[in-house]
Amino acid sequence: MKTLKDMYNLTYEKNSYNTSLVEWYNQVIDKTVDELNVTDIAKMIRQNILTNVTLEKAFALFFSNPYDGEFLDGDLLETINSTDISTVDKKLIKEMTLKLPIIEREYVSFDWDNEEAEKLYYDNLQILKKSISLLI
């Protein structure tokens, strides 16, 4: 499988400061889409890098583990909500309409660190549901 660099004709960032973000970017473009993890996806969304690719992968990660997150359980959902999902493939939107009610019923049984985290997750589920309803 081709790397992001090869698939999208990306080049390494050359920055004299060589920040951790530059180092991460230069490493992440050497990955395939399948190799991207939740941390990569969250950073790519925040940095507006290959948004369509990252959103599709974010949804795939969300489907496989709705409670995944970069820093906290469930914050992948918050990351998804931080971007415009209107460009997402309609097939993914339809899949979300089927899976969100299941996730909404099951999230209460997840082992949350505290009630605040559980409430934040619920609020983010409602935001995603509303965003998706506007696209249908």
Residue pairs with C-beta under 8 A, 6 or more apart in sequence:
1 32
1 33
1 34
2 32
3 29
3 30
3 31
3 32
4 10
4 28
4 29
4 30
4 31
4 32
4 33
4 50
4 53
5 11
5 12
5 29
5 30
7 33
8 50
8 53
10 29
12 26
12 29
13 22
13 25
13 26
15 22
21 43
21 47
24 43
25 47
25 49
28 36
28 40
28 43
28 44
31 40
33 53
33 57
36 44
36 54
36 57
37 61
38 61
38 68
38 69
38 70
38 76
39 70
41 54
41 57
41 58
41 61
41 76
41 79
42 70
42 75
42 76
42 79
43 49
43 70
44 50
44 51
44 53
44 54
45 51
45 54
45 55
45 58
45 79
45 80
45 82
45 83
46 79
46 82
51 83
51 87
52 87
52 88
55 80
55 83
55 85
55 87
55 88
56 88
56 89
56 92
58 76
58 79
58 80
59 80
59 88
59 92
59 95
59 96
61 68
61 76
62 68
62 76
62 77
62 80
63 95
63 99
66 74
66 77
66 103
66 106
66 107
67 73
67 74
67 107
67 110
67 121
68 74
68 76
69 75
69 76
69 77
69 78
69 79
70 76
70 79
72 113
72 117
73 110
73 112
73 113
73 117
73 121
74 110
74 117
74 120
74 121
74 124
77 121
77 124
77 125
77 128
78 120
78 124
80 128
81 124
81 127
81 128
81 131
85 93
85 131
85 132
85 135
86 135
88 135
90 135
93 132
93 135
93 136
96 128
96 132
97 132
97 136
100 125
100 128
100 129
100 132
103 125
104 125
104 129
107 118
107 121
107 122
107 125
108 118
110 118
110 121
112 118
112 121
